[in-house]
Amino acid sequence: MFPEILAAVREVQLPLLAALLLMGAVGKAAPRSEGTGVAVLVPQRWRRPVTLLTCLVEVVLAVALLTLTGPLGEAARVLTVLLFAVSVGVLLVVRRRDPEAGCGCFGGLSREPIGWRTLTRASLLAVAAVATIGLTPSGWEVAATPTLLHGAVLGVELLLLAVLSPELREALTRTLGREPCALREDSPRRSLRRLRRSDVWRTNTKVMLSTEPEDTWRHGCWRFLRYDGMRHGRRVDVVYAVRVGGPRRTRVRAALVERESGAVIATFGAVTTLDLQGPPRRLPRPRQAAKRDEAEGRGGTGPVTPAKESSGAAGRGQPGDPEAERIQV
C-alpha cells in the first residue's frame, strides 16, 4: 500500500506544479507586479523586463511538465527543481535587503512581507519538484486519468498550500471588498481608462490643450490628474478626480482652476445624489428685490429670509390683495 501512496504523491506533483507555475506567470504579468520578488534586486528600468522573463520561464516549464516525457521531460523537471531552489535563495536575499517587500510569487497578490510561510512553501515546492524526477507519465496523463488516491493526496496538499499561502487572504479581501478604498491598489492605467470613458472627460476635452496629464497623484480614495487647458482666453488647470471603486455615476469629477489666481471657475461631476426637497421657488425681479430690501431696512427687521418672506406675505393680505400679489411675484 505504501508504494502506491508514494507513487500517487509523486505523480500528483506534475499537474500541481504546472498549475502553480501558470498561476504565478499570470499574476506576474499584471502591470503592478514588477515591484515585488526578484524585481526589487534590479534597477527600476530592468524590473519589468525581468518580471516578464520570469513569466516566460514559468510558462515554458509548466507546458513541459504537462506534455514532455523521456529525456526532455527529465530536463524540464530538473530545471523546475533549480527554479524553486533558486527562488528560496532569492527570497532570503530579498527578505534581508527589504523586509517589507513581498515575494511576488503571484504578482500583486503577494504583497505581504516574506515570512516563514512563504519560505516553507517555496522549500516544499522544491522538494515536490525533486519527487517528479524519474516518473514515466507526463503531467497531462496524470490529470486525464485520476484515481481516488490521487484525489486524496491532492486534497491534502492543497490544504497545506492554503495554510502556507497569504495570497488567499488577500484575494478574499479583494473579492469581498472589505479593504478600505484608501489602501486599495489601483493602477494609473486603470484610472486613466475610467476617466476617458466618463461624461466628465468628454465635456472638458474642448478645454484641454493635451490629452496627456501634466501631473498625477494619489490621495486617499482618489487619484488626481492635472491637464493644461485654455478657457475663454485664460490658462486653466483641468483637474480630474477619479475614485478608486465606488458607484460609477460619482466616480469621476473635475474642476477648472484659473492658473493665475488659483480660483475655481467651474466644477463637474456629481456632488450629491439627494433629490431636491420641493419645487424651486420663483425669485423676485431685481427691482422688486431692491425695493423690498429698502423697505425692510427702514423697518429695522434686518435682511429678508425665506421664512420672513413667507410669513410677511401671509400677514399682509389675502389672495386678491395687490400688495400680497406684488410681494409673491
Stockholm file with secondary structure:
# STOCKHOLM 1.0

chainA/1-329         MFPEILAAVREVQLPLLAALLLMGAVGKAAPRSEGTGVAVLVPQRWRRPVTLLTCLVEVVLAVALLTLTGPLGEAARVLTVLLFAVSVGVLLVVRRRDPEAGCGCFGGLSREPIGWRTLTRASLLAVAAVATIGLTPSGWEVAATPTLLHGAVLGVELLLLAVLSPELREALTRTLGREPCALREDSPRRSLRRLRRSDVWRTNTKVMLSTEPEDTWRHGCWRFLRYDGMRHGRRVDVVYAVRVGGPRRTRVRAALVERESGAVIATFGAVTTLDLQGPPRRLPRPRQAAKRDEAEGRGGTGPVTPAKESSGAAGRGQPGDPEAERIQV
#=GR chainA/1-329 SS CHHHHHHHHHHHHHHHHHHHHHHHHHHHTSGGGTTSGGGGGSCHHHHHHHHHHHHHHHHHHHHHHHHCCHHHHHHHHHHHHHHHHHHHHHHHHHHHHCTTCBCCTTGGGCCSBCCHHHHHHHHHHHHHHHHTTTCSSCHHHHHHSCCHHHHHHHHHHHHHHHHTCTHHHHHHHHHHTCSCTTTCCCCHHHHHHHHHTSHHHHHHTTTBSCSSCSEEEEETTEEEEEEEEEETTEEEEEEEEEESSSCGGGSEEEEEEETTTCCEEEEESCSCCCCCSSCCCCCCCHHHHHHHHHHHHHHTCCSCCHHHHHHHHHHHCCTTCHHHHHHTC
#=GC SS_cons         CHHHHHHHHHHHHHHHHHHHHHHHHHHHTSGGGTTSGGGGGSCHHHHHHHHHHHHHHHHHHHHHHHHCCHHHHHHHHHHHHHHHHHHHHHHHHHHHHCTTCBCCTTGGGCCSBCCHHHHHHHHHHHHHHHHTTTCSSCHHHHHHSCCHHHHHHHHHHHHHHHHTCTHHHHHHHHHHTCSCTTTCCCCHHHHHHHHHTSHHHHHHTTTBSCSSCSEEEEETTEEEEEEEEEETTEEEEEEEEEESSSCGGGSEEEEEEETTTCCEEEEESCSCCCCCSSCCCCCCCHHHHHHHHHHHHHHTCCSCCHHHHHHHHHHHCCTTCHHHHHHTC
//
